[in-house]
Amino acid sequence: MKTDSLTKSSIDMELSTILIERKLLLPMLQDHLMRVIEHYAQMALKPGSIDYARQAVMDLEKDPSNLYRGIGKKIGQRIKELA
């Protein structure tokens, strides 16, 4: 019985830690993505940088973490807003 409660307690604690980390990390990740979107949108609008920006965004889209999946479309939307 004691082992079961310790196991449940440690699982509850781990889940709480994950939720806290997620609440802390999510805003930082959102801020990071917004900065990346803005950076490459601005870069794409500068003469002579569009090819570099395109290649960099394609590389980001291939990132195995999937953090940047779909970022090309978001950058495209931002470029339209800025143009």
N, CA and C atoms as an extended XYZ file, in Angstrom:
249
Properties=species:S:1:pos:R:3:atomname:S:1:resname:S:1:resid:I:1 pbc="F F F"
N         0.818       -1.197        0.000 N   MET     1
C         0.000        0.000        0.000 CA  MET     1
C         0.862        1.261        0.000 C   MET     1
N         1.882        1.253        0.829 N   LYS     2
C         2.727        2.435        0.940 CA  LYS     2
C         3.414        2.740       -0.392 C   LYS     2
N         3.874        1.723       -1.068 N   THR     3
C         4.524        1.907       -2.364 CA  THR     3
C         3.565        2.514       -3.384 C   THR     3
N         2.310        2.038       -3.370 N   ASP     4
C         1.315        2.570       -4.303 CA  ASP     4
C         1.106        4.065       -4.085 C   ASP     4
N         0.989        4.498       -2.829 N   SER     5
C         0.748        5.915       -2.566 CA  SER     5
C         1.973        6.750       -2.923 C   SER     5
N         3.171        6.200       -2.706 N   LEU     6
C         4.378        6.921       -3.092 CA  LEU     6
C         4.456        7.056       -4.604 C   LEU     6
N         4.111        5.998       -5.284 N   THR     7
C         4.142        6.030       -6.737 CA  THR     7
C         3.121        7.032       -7.273 C   THR     7
N         1.910        6.998       -6.730 N   LYS     8
C         0.881        7.935       -7.149 CA  LYS     8
C         1.306        9.360       -6.819 C   LYS     8
N         1.891        9.542       -5.652 N   SER     9
C         2.351       10.870       -5.246 CA  SER     9
C         3.449       11.376       -6.165 C   SER     9
N         4.396       10.511       -6.507 N   SER    10
C         5.482       10.944       -7.378 CA  SER    10
C         4.970       11.238       -8.789 C   SER    10
N         3.987       10.466       -9.241 N   ILE    11
C         3.387       10.729      -10.553 CA  ILE    11
C         2.638       12.058      -10.530 C   ILE    11
N         1.873       12.292       -9.473 N   ASP    12
C         1.151       13.564       -9.342 CA  ASP    12
C         2.117       14.735       -9.331 C   ASP    12
N         3.239       14.561       -8.623 N   MET    13
C         4.230       15.631       -8.545 CA  MET    13
C         4.859       15.871       -9.917 C   MET    13
N         5.146       14.792      -10.630 N   GLU    14
C         5.739       14.918      -11.964 CA  GLU    14
C         4.768       15.612      -12.922 C   GLU    14
N         3.500       15.229      -12.863 N   LEU    15
C         2.494       15.878      -13.700 CA  LEU    15
C         2.363       17.358      -13.364 C   LEU    15
N         2.400       17.687      -12.090 N   SER    16
C         2.331       19.094      -11.679 CA  SER    16
C         3.522       19.867      -12.219 C   SER    16
N         4.690       19.262      -12.152 N   THR    17
C         5.904       19.902      -12.665 CA  THR    17
C         5.791       20.135      -14.166 C   THR    17
N         5.280       19.153      -14.891 N   ILE    18
C         5.111       19.289      -16.340 CA  ILE    18
C         4.142       20.418      -16.657 C   ILE    18
N         3.041       20.492      -15.923 N   LEU    19
C         2.064       21.557      -16.172 CA  LEU    19
C         2.657       22.936      -15.885 C   LEU    19
N         3.416       23.042      -14.811 N   ILE    20
C         4.060       24.319      -14.473 CA  ILE    20
C         5.060       24.694      -15.556 C   ILE    20
N         5.880       23.736      -15.977 N   GLU    21
C         6.862       23.997      -17.031 CA  GLU    21
C         6.165       24.416      -18.317 C   GLU    21
N         5.061       23.771      -18.629 N   ARG    22
C         4.337       24.112      -19.858 CA  ARG    22
C         3.800       25.535      -19.786 C   ARG    22
N         3.258       25.918      -18.638 N   LYS    23
C         2.734       27.277      -18.483 CA  LYS    23
C         3.845       28.306      -18.605 C   LYS    23
N         5.036       27.949      -18.166 N   LEU    24
C         6.162       28.869      -18.243 CA  LEU    24
C         6.780       28.885      -19.643 C   LEU    24
N         6.844       27.732      -20.272 N   LEU    25
C         7.502       27.627      -21.570 CA  LEU    25
C         6.634       28.108      -22.722 C   LEU    25
N         5.343       27.890      -22.642 N   LEU    26
C         4.471       28.239      -23.754 CA  LEU    26
C         4.581       29.710      -24.153 C   LEU    26
N         4.506       30.653      -23.217 N   PRO    27
C         4.667       32.059      -23.625 CA  PRO    27
C         6.039       32.347      -24.230 C   PRO    27
N         7.078       31.703      -23.723 N   MET    28
C         8.417       31.915      -24.274 CA  MET    28
C         8.503       31.374      -25.697 C   MET    28
N         7.899       30.210      -25.943 N   LEU    29
C         7.903       29.643      -27.294 CA  LEU    29
C         7.092       30.503      -28.255 C   LEU    29
N         5.958       30.998      -27.791 N   GLN    30
C         5.140       31.867      -28.636 CA  GLN    30
C         5.908       33.144      -28.980 C   GLN    30
N         6.586       33.707      -28.002 N   ASP    31
C         7.380       34.910      -28.241 CA  ASP    31
C         8.502       34.612      -29.236 C   ASP    31
N         9.151       33.488      -29.060 N   HIS    32
C        10.230       33.095      -29.973 CA  HIS    32
C         9.707       32.968      -31.407 C   HIS    32
N         8.573       32.275      -31.566 N   LEU    33
C         8.015       32.093      -32.901 CA  LEU    33
C         7.622       33.425      -33.528 C   LEU    33
N         7.063       34.318      -32.754 N   MET    34
C         6.696       35.636      -33.282 CA  MET    34
C         7.935       36.402      -33.736 C   MET    34
N         9.015       36.278      -32.983 N   ARG    35
C        10.262       36.948      -33.368 CA  ARG    35
C        10.842       36.355      -34.653 C   ARG    35
N        10.780       35.034      -34.771 N   VAL    36
C        11.284       34.369      -35.980 CA  VAL    36
C        10.444       34.786      -37.184 C   VAL    36
N         9.140       34.797      -37.017 N   ILE    37
C         8.243       35.213      -38.105 CA  ILE    37
C         8.563       36.640      -38.532 C   ILE    37
N         8.683       37.525      -37.578 N   GLU    38
C         8.976       38.929      -37.894 CA  GLU    38
C        10.343       39.070      -38.563 C   GLU    38
N        11.321       38.370      -38.046 N   HIS    39
C        12.683       38.443      -38.586 CA  HIS    39
C        12.710       38.055      -40.065 C   HIS    39
N        12.135       36.887      -40.386 N   TYR    40
C        12.205       36.419      -41.767 CA  TYR    40
C        11.263       37.193      -42.689 C   TYR    40
N        10.168       37.703      -42.171 N   ALA    41
C         9.295       38.549      -42.989 CA  ALA    41
C        10.025       39.838      -43.360 C   ALA    41
N        10.677       40.450      -42.377 N   GLN    42
C        11.431       41.676      -42.649 CA  GLN    42
C        12.582       41.389      -43.620 C   GLN    42
N        13.251       40.264      -43.413 N   MET    43
C        14.370       39.906      -44.278 CA  MET    43
C        13.898       39.712      -45.716 C   MET    43
N        12.761       39.063      -45.874 N   ALA    44
C        12.241       38.794      -47.220 CA  ALA    44
C        11.907       40.082      -47.967 C   ALA    44
N        11.580       41.130      -47.242 N   LEU    45
C        11.226       42.409      -47.867 CA  LEU    45
C        12.444       43.244      -48.249 C   LEU    45
N        13.620       42.858      -47.763 N   LYS    46
C        14.836       43.602      -48.112 CA  LYS    46
C        15.361       43.124      -49.463 C   LYS    46
N        15.712       44.066      -50.320 N   PRO    47
C        16.249       43.669      -51.634 CA  PRO    47
C        17.480       42.758      -51.485 C   PRO    47
N        17.477       41.690      -52.262 N   GLY    48
C        18.628       40.791      -52.270 CA  GLY    48
C        18.623       39.730      -51.185 C   GLY    48
N        17.651       39.738      -50.284 N   SER    49
C        17.655       38.756      -49.189 CA  SER    49
C        16.584       37.694      -49.314 C   SER    49
N        15.715       37.814      -50.289 N   ILE    50
C        14.579       36.899      -50.382 CA  ILE    50
C        15.022       35.441      -50.528 C   ILE    50
N        16.042       35.183      -51.329 N   ASP    51
C        16.491       33.798      -51.506 CA  ASP    51
C        17.043       33.215      -50.220 C   ASP    51
N        17.809       34.016      -49.490 N   TYR    52
C        18.349       33.552      -48.206 CA  TYR    52
C        17.207       33.281      -47.229 C   TYR    52
N        16.240       34.190      -47.182 N   ALA    53
C        15.102       34.025      -46.270 CA  ALA    53
C        14.310       32.762      -46.621 C   ALA    53
N        14.068       32.550      -47.905 N   ARG    54
C        13.334       31.349      -48.332 CA  ARG    54
C        14.050       30.072      -47.910 C   ARG    54
N        15.358       30.029      -48.143 N   GLN    55
C        16.121       28.833      -47.787 CA  GLN    55
C        16.117       28.609      -46.279 C   GLN    55
N        16.280       29.679      -45.524 N   ALA    56
C        16.285       29.559      -44.063 CA  ALA    56
C        14.939       29.051      -43.549 C   ALA    56
N        13.862       29.540      -44.125 N   VAL    57
C        12.527       29.098      -43.710 CA  VAL    57
C        12.301       27.640      -44.095 C   VAL    57
N        12.757       27.233      -45.270 N   MET    58
C        12.629       25.818      -45.664 CA  MET    58
C        13.409       24.926      -44.690 C   MET    58
N        14.579       25.392      -44.269 N   ASP    59
C        15.364       24.628      -43.295 CA  ASP    59
C        14.635       24.546      -41.948 C   ASP    59
N        14.029       25.644      -41.536 N   LEU    60
C        13.268       25.634      -40.282 CA  LEU    60
C        12.101       24.648      -40.366 C   LEU    60
N        11.423       24.639      -41.500 N   GLU    61
C        10.275       23.737      -41.677 CA  GLU    61
C        10.687       22.266      -41.552 C   GLU    61
N        11.935       21.962      -41.872 N   LYS    62
C        12.440       20.586      -41.801 CA  LYS    62
C        12.943       20.208      -40.408 C   LYS    62
N        12.934       21.150      -39.480 N   ASP    63
C        13.450       20.889      -38.134 CA  ASP    63
C        12.723       19.692      -37.518 C   ASP    63
N        13.471       18.708      -37.020 N   PRO    64
C        12.848       17.488      -36.503 CA  PRO    64
C        11.975       17.694      -35.263 C   PRO    64
N        12.121       18.819      -34.589 N   SER    65
C        11.294       19.064      -33.398 CA  SER    65
C         9.861       19.442      -33.774 C   SER    65
N         9.645       19.779      -35.040 N   ASN    66
C         8.343       20.241      -35.540 CA  ASN    66
C         7.906       21.573      -34.930 C   ASN    66
N         8.796       22.231      -34.236 N   LEU    67
C         8.477       23.528      -33.640 CA  LEU    67
C         8.110       24.550      -34.701 C   LEU    67
N         8.743       24.460      -35.856 N   TYR    68
C         8.546       25.459      -36.908 CA  TYR    68
C         7.617       24.985      -38.025 C   TYR    68
N         6.926       23.892      -37.807 N   ARG    69
C         6.014       23.368      -38.827 CA  ARG    69
C         4.954       24.428      -39.148 C   ARG    69
N         4.797       24.747      -40.420 N   GLY    70
C         3.813       25.724      -40.847 CA  GLY    70
C         4.251       27.177      -40.741 C   GLY    70
N         5.493       27.391      -40.336 N   ILE    71
C         5.949       28.766      -40.132 CA  ILE    71
C         6.062       29.534      -41.449 C   ILE    71
N         6.296       28.827      -42.549 N   GLY    72
C         6.387       29.490      -43.848 CA  GLY    72
C         5.105       30.226      -44.200 C   GLY    72
N         3.958       29.598      -43.936 N   LYS    73
C         2.667       30.234      -44.208 CA  LYS    73
C         2.476       31.463      -43.315 C   LYS    73
N         2.891       31.335      -42.073 N   LYS    74
C         2.749       32.467      -41.146 CA  LYS    74
C         3.646       33.629      -41.561 C   LYS    74
N         4.823       33.305      -42.035 N   ILE    75
C         5.729       34.349      -42.521 CA  ILE    75
C         5.127       34.995      -43.768 C   ILE    75
N         4.549       34.191      -44.642 N   GLY    76
C         3.893       34.725      -45.835 CA  GLY    76
C         2.753       35.678      -45.476 C   GLY    76
N         1.975       35.303      -44.476 N   GLN    77
C         0.899       36.179      -44.017 CA  GLN    77
C         1.448       37.490      -43.472 C   GLN    77
N         2.537       37.382      -42.725 N   ARG    78
C         3.123       38.587      -42.153 CA  ARG    78
C         3.686       39.499      -43.251 C   ARG    78
N         4.260       38.920      -44.277 N   ILE    79
C         4.780       39.714      -45.399 CA  ILE    79
C         3.634       40.481      -46.058 C   ILE    79
N         2.485       39.817      -46.243 N   LYS    80
C         1.331       40.499      -46.823 CA  LYS    80
C         0.869       41.659      -45.951 C   LYS    80
N         0.932       41.473      -44.632 N   GLU    81
C         0.544       42.543      -43.715 CA  GLU    81
C         1.498       43.735      -43.827 C   GLU    81
N         2.770       43.442      -44.014 N   LEU    82
C         3.773       44.499      -44.054 CA  LEU    82
C         3.823       45.209      -45.404 C   LEU    82
N         3.456       44.507      -46.475 N   ALA    83
C         3.563       45.075      -47.828 CA  ALA    83
C         2.469       46.080      -48.119 C   ALA    83
